[in-house]
Amino acid sequence: MDKTHFYREAVEDSTGPLQTMRVVDCTTAWAGPMAGCLLADLGADVIHIDLPGGMPPQAPPLIGGTSLNFVNQTVNRNKRSLSLDLRTSAGQAVFLDLVATADVVVENFRPGTLAAWGIGFEDCRAVKADIVYVSISGWGQFGPWTDRAGYDPAALAAAGWMSLNGDPDGPPVKAPTFLADDLAGLHGALSALAALRHRDRTGEGQHVDVCLLDSLLFHCDGLLSLGATDVPLQRWGAQVNVTHPCDVYRCADGSLYLAIALDSHWRRLCEVIDRVDLARAPGFGRNAERLMNREAVNDIIERWCATRSVYETLGRFLDAGLVAAKLNSFAEAAREPHVIERDMLQLAELSDGSIAPLTGPAAKFSRTPTRVRHATHPPGADNDDVLAELGYDADRTAELRADRII
């Protein structure tokens, strides 16, 4: 389908399908901000609560001297910023005034923290009876581990996920991304929308409990069930346990990934690599045989790929209708025409005035398109506007500022 045709009925002034929703985003780090980011990308008015003066400087820098602040531009984009000291009674009062105008609160402090500050679920529903209050934490609001601090790598370890990641003969390896955080953020946003659906039917709000551990276990493809029934599990590296060949193959100038899931695709592959004699041969013709004969299968494919370029090899495989992809770095992926055409990189002005490509929303909406409307606002940039919407006059706002509440 042509891109222009897909968006032919788009509403030009729409921020997205959640345009009328208001979200109070009381989050730090990654999982909570990611939930708010998804809702903001979908068009909601997400108001991120920052400490007055902003967070302390983020150090050390990431690869290439890029600071963590740049990464924050991706997860706090499309949000407004209200700087507010929630540790003070005056700050808590402002927070509850804001909640009274909101549909959703998202928070990811350690369980019990916001309740101790007087802005927990019970406090929020006292001012907005139908509020949807989403709590994201490492281990959940109840259970033996609930009081533990939690970060992404700890969840990867505790879930069993890390035990199966890495080369078969190597040590366990964590994910290169904040996988548990991202999944918890995804479930936080999805659960908020589900709870709002219930609110719209019944008028009832509720407390939603999302944690990194549960979110990761949910996406482990049944491995938790297999573990519970003592099915032996092993590490497969780049291969998979149910079909072969599925692996990385080195070419003359790079590598690609080839995935053969059907015997009919194996026969096509044999034609491409000029080994039609193996199409139905014992030890090769059926997937069950290839699983028992992994090394021989890989050796044949590797020798054929080794003398050809990645693009020649990839072209031959794709022309035959096989599943294959060049093994890209993120820098190479960023330059792929398909990634660019899909708007997965969108130029935005950062808080320091520089222009940078930010990762675009994943879902595409033909009627209510989503986009990076703006990068992260500096802490407190929207104080005056947000407080005016709450009915605070200029004198009251100036008083809050003088008292360092905002």
PEHULIN-V827354 format. One record per residue. SS is DSSP state (H for helix, E for strand, C for the rest). PSI is psi in degrees with one decimal (none if undefined). OMEGA is omega in radians with two decimals (999 if undefined). Layout:
# PEHULIN-V827354
[[SS	PSI	OMEGA] [SS	PSI	OMEGA]]
This chain:
# PEHULIN-V827354
[[C	141.1	3.08] [C	140.0	-3.09] [H	-43.2	3.14] [H	-39.5	3.12] [H	-39.4	-3.13] [H	-41.3	-3.07] [C	19.9	-3.00] [C	-24.7	-3.11] [C	20.1	-3.07] [C	141.8	3.05] [C	119.3	-2.97] [C	-35.3	-3.05] [C	15.1	-3.12] [C	137.4	3.00] [C	-15.3	-3.11] [C	177.3	-3.05] [C	-16.0	3.14] [C	28.9	-2.97] [C	-33.4	-3.06] [C	2.1	-3.11] [C	142.5	3.01] [E	133.7	-3.12] [E	131.1	2.99] [E	115.6	-3.02] [E	95.5	-3.11] [E	74.4	-2.96] [C	161.2	3.05] [C	174.1	3.08] [C	-120.0	-2.96] [C	-47.7	-3.02] [H	-49.1	3.12] [H	-51.2	3.08] [H	-31.8	3.11] [H	-39.3	3.08] [H	-45.1	3.10] [H	-36.4	3.12] [H	-45.1	3.13] [H	-43.0	3.14] [H	-37.6	3.11] [H	-43.6	3.10] [H	-33.9	-3.13] [C	2.9	2.99] [C	-4.5	-3.13] [C	153.2	3.00] [E	96.1	-3.09] [E	121.6	-3.13] [E	109.5	-3.10] [E	130.4	3.14] [E	118.6	3.10] [E	155.0	2.97] [C	143.3	3.05] [C	128.9	-3.08] [C	-7.6	3.12] [C	172.5	3.11] [C	155.5	3.05] [C	156.4	3.14] [C	138.4	3.14] [C	123.9	-3.13] [C	155.8	-0.02] [C	174.0	3.12] [C	160.4	3.04] [C	-173.9	-3.12] [H	135.7	3.06] [H	12.9	3.11] [H	4.5	3.12] [C	125.1	-3.05] [C	161.2	3.07] [H	-23.8	3.10] [H	-35.3	3.10] [H	-41.8	3.12] [H	-37.6	3.10] [H	-25.6	3.12] [H	-25.9	-3.13] [H	-32.9	-3.00] [H	-15.0	3.11] [C	15.0	3.07] [C	163.3	3.09] [C	13.7	3.12] [E	155.3	2.93] [E	159.6	-3.09] [E	127.2	2.99] [E	116.0	3.10] [E	127.1	-2.98] [C	128.4	3.11] [C	100.0	-3.06] [C	-5.3	3.13] [C	-3.9	-3.13] [C	152.5	3.14] [H	-35.7	3.12] [H	-40.7	3.10] [H	-37.7	3.12] [H	-36.4	3.12] [H	-41.5	3.08] [H	-43.3	-3.14] [H	-46.4	-3.11] [H	-33.2	3.04] [H	-38.7	3.11] [H	-42.4	3.12] [H	-35.1	-3.11] [C	-18.0	3.13] [C	1.8	-2.95] [C	163.8	3.01] [C	-36.1	-2.99] [E	142.0	2.90] [E	132.2	3.02] [E	127.6	3.10] [E	151.4	3.11] [C	39.1	3.02] [C	165.7	3.09] [C	139.2	-3.08] [C	132.4	3.12] [C	-16.5	-3.06] [H	-52.9	-3.09] [H	-32.0	3.06] [H	-39.4	3.11] [H	-26.2	3.11] [C	-2.7	3.13] [C	19.6	3.14] [C	30.0	3.07] [C	-171.0	-3.08] [H	-46.5	-3.11] [H	-39.1	3.12] [H	-40.7	-3.10] [H	-39.2	-3.13] [H	-12.5	3.02] [H	-26.7	3.11] [H	-16.8	3.10] [C	95.9	-2.96] [C	-30.0	-3.07] [C	23.3	-3.12] [C	141.7	2.99] [E	117.4	-3.00] [E	106.4	-3.06] [E	117.4	3.09] [E	124.6	3.11] [E	128.1	-3.12] [E	177.6	3.14] [C	-42.3	-2.95] [C	-3.6	3.08] [C	168.0	-3.09] [C	-12.5	3.08] [C	165.4	-3.08] [C	162.1	-3.07] [C	-25.5	-3.08] [C	4.9	-2.95] [C	-29.8	-3.10] [C	-5.5	-3.14] [C	145.0	2.92] [C	153.3	-3.09] [C	135.0	3.02] [C	164.7	-3.07] [H	-53.5	-3.08] [H	-32.3	3.12] [H	-37.7	3.09] [H	-40.2	3.10] [H	-37.8	3.13] [H	-48.4	-3.05] [H	-32.2	-3.09] [H	-18.5	-3.01] [C	-10.7	-3.09] [C	-47.0	-3.06] [H	-28.6	-3.11] [H	-23.0	-3.11] [H	3.0	-3.11] [C	134.2	-3.13] [C	179.4	3.11] [C	148.5	-3.11] [C	-35.5	-3.11] [C	5.9	-3.10] [C	-177.1	3.12] [C	164.1	3.02] [C	145.8	-3.07] [C	135.3	3.08] [C	167.4	3.09] [C	148.3	3.11] [C	-11.9	3.08] [C	171.8	3.07] [C	71.5	-2.97] [H	-48.3	-3.13] [H	-40.2	3.09] [H	-47.4	-3.11] [H	-42.8	-3.13] [H	-38.4	3.09] [H	-39.5	3.08] [H	-41.2	3.11] [H	-46.3	3.13] [H	-32.1	3.08] [H	-46.6	3.13] [H	-45.1	-3.14] [H	-41.5	-3.13] [H	-35.0	3.08] [H	-43.7	-3.14] [H	-37.5	3.10] [H	-42.1	3.13] [H	-34.2	3.09] [H	-34.9	3.07] [H	-43.0	3.10] [H	-41.5	3.11] [H	-42.5	-3.11] [H	-28.7	3.12] [H	-35.7	-2.94] [H	-16.5	-3.05] [C	6.9	-3.07] [C	130.3	2.94] [C	180.0	3.09] [E	166.2	3.09] [E	125.1	-3.14] [E	126.6	-3.09] [E	112.9	3.12] [E	136.9	3.08] [E	158.6	-3.12] [H	-44.9	-3.08] [H	-51.0	-3.11] [H	-41.8	-3.11] [H	-41.5	3.13] [H	-43.7	3.14] [H	-36.4	3.13] [H	-33.1	-3.07] [C	22.9	3.12] [C	20.6	2.96] [C	40.0	3.07] [C	2.0	-3.10] [H	-31.0	3.10] [H	-40.3	3.10] [H	-41.2	3.10] [H	-40.4	3.11] [H	-37.3	-3.13] [H	-26.1	3.13] [C	15.2	3.04] [C	30.8	3.01] [C	126.9	-3.13] [C	133.1	3.12] [C	143.5	-3.13] [C	162.2	-3.12] [C	136.6	-3.08] [C	-1.9	-3.12] [C	-128.3	-3.13] [C	-10.6	3.13] [C	174.1	3.03] [C	161.9	-3.02] [C	-9.9	-2.98] [C	-12.3	-3.13] [C	153.9	-3.14] [C	142.2	0.13] [C	132.3	2.95] [E	101.8	-3.02] [E	171.6	3.03] [E	132.9	3.13] [E	130.8	-3.07] [E	131.1	3.06] [E	-173.7	-3.07] [C	-27.4	-3.05] [C	21.6	-3.13] [E	-162.6	-3.10] [E	160.5	3.03] [E	166.2	3.07] [E	131.4	3.11] [E	131.9	-3.13] [E	111.1	3.11] [C	109.9	-3.09] [C	-15.0	-3.07] [C	146.8	3.08] [H	-31.7	3.11] [H	-34.5	3.08] [H	-34.1	3.05] [H	-41.2	-3.14] [H	-36.7	3.05] [H	-41.8	3.12] [H	-42.1	3.14] [H	-36.2	3.08] [H	-41.7	-3.11] [H	-42.5	-3.06] [C	13.5	3.08] [C	41.1	3.08] [C	53.4	-3.14] [H	-17.9	3.11] [H	-18.9	-3.12] [H	-3.0	-3.02] [C	-41.2	-3.13] [C	18.0	-3.07] [C	148.4	3.05] [C	136.1	-3.12] [C	-11.0	-3.07] [C	-32.5	-2.93] [C	-32.1	-3.12] [C	150.7	-3.10] [H	-42.0	-3.13] [H	-35.0	3.11] [H	-39.7	-3.13] [H	-32.9	3.09] [H	-32.4	3.13] [C	-5.0	-3.00] [C	38.2	-2.99] [H	-47.4	-3.03] [H	-42.6	3.14] [H	-40.9	3.12] [H	-47.8	-3.13] [H	-38.7	-3.12] [H	-40.7	3.14] [H	-46.6	-3.11] [H	-42.5	-3.11] [H	-41.1	-3.13] [H	-34.5	3.12] [H	-41.6	-3.11] [H	-31.3	-2.96] [C	-26.5	-3.08] [C	5.7	-3.08] [C	154.6	3.10] [C	161.6	3.11] [H	-46.9	-3.05] [H	-33.8	3.04] [H	-48.1	-3.12] [H	-46.9	-3.14] [H	-42.9	3.13] [H	-42.8	3.14] [H	-43.1	-3.14] [H	-45.5	-3.11] [H	-37.9	3.10] [H	-28.4	3.13] [C	2.4	3.12] [C	20.9	3.14] [C	161.4	3.11] [E	113.0	-3.12] [E	154.1	3.12] [E	141.8	3.04] [E	140.3	3.09] [C	98.3	-3.06] [C	152.1	2.80] [C	169.3	3.07] [H	-34.0	3.10] [H	-40.1	3.11] [H	-39.7	3.11] [H	-37.1	-3.13] [H	-20.9	-3.11] [C	1.5	3.12] [C	129.2	3.12] [H	-34.7	-3.12] [H	-42.0	3.11] [H	-41.3	3.13] [H	-45.2	-3.14] [H	-31.3	-3.13] [C	5.1	3.11] [C	32.9	3.12] [C	-5.1	2.94] [E	125.1	-3.11] [E	128.7	-3.12] [E	134.2	3.13] [E	149.2	3.08] [E	123.0	-3.13] [C	172.4	-3.08] [C	-20.6	3.11] [C	6.2	3.11] [C	-10.3	3.12] [C	161.2	3.13] [E	132.5	-3.12] [E	152.8	3.07] [E	119.5	3.10] [E	148.8	-3.14] [E	127.9	-3.09] [C	167.1	3.09] [C	149.3	-3.10] [C	-48.1	-3.08] [C	141.1	3.10] [C	132.0	-3.12] [C	120.8	-3.05] [C	-32.4	-3.09] [C	-40.1	-3.10] [C	74.2	-3.05] [C	149.1	3.08] [C	156.0	-3.11] [C	170.1	2.97] [C	101.6	-3.10] [C	-35.4	3.07] [C	157.5	3.09] [C	-174.6	-3.12] [C	130.7	3.05] [C	144.5	3.06] [C	149.2	3.14] [C	127.3	3.11] [C	4.1	-3.08] [C	-26.2	-3.07] [C	15.9	-3.11] [H	-53.4	-3.05] [H	-43.5	-3.12] [H	-47.2	-3.10] [H	-45.7	-3.12] [H	-35.5	3.08] [H	-37.3	3.10] [H	-26.0	3.12] [C	-2.6	3.13] [C	10.1	3.11] [C	130.7	3.10] [C	176.1	-3.06] [H	-36.3	-3.13] [H	-42.8	3.14] [H	-40.8	3.10] [H	-42.0	3.11] [H	-36.5	3.11] [H	-43.2	3.09] [H	-38.3	3.13] [H	-41.8	3.14] [H	-33.3	3.13] [C	3.1	3.12] [C	28.6	3.02] [C	-34.2	3.02] [C	none	999]]
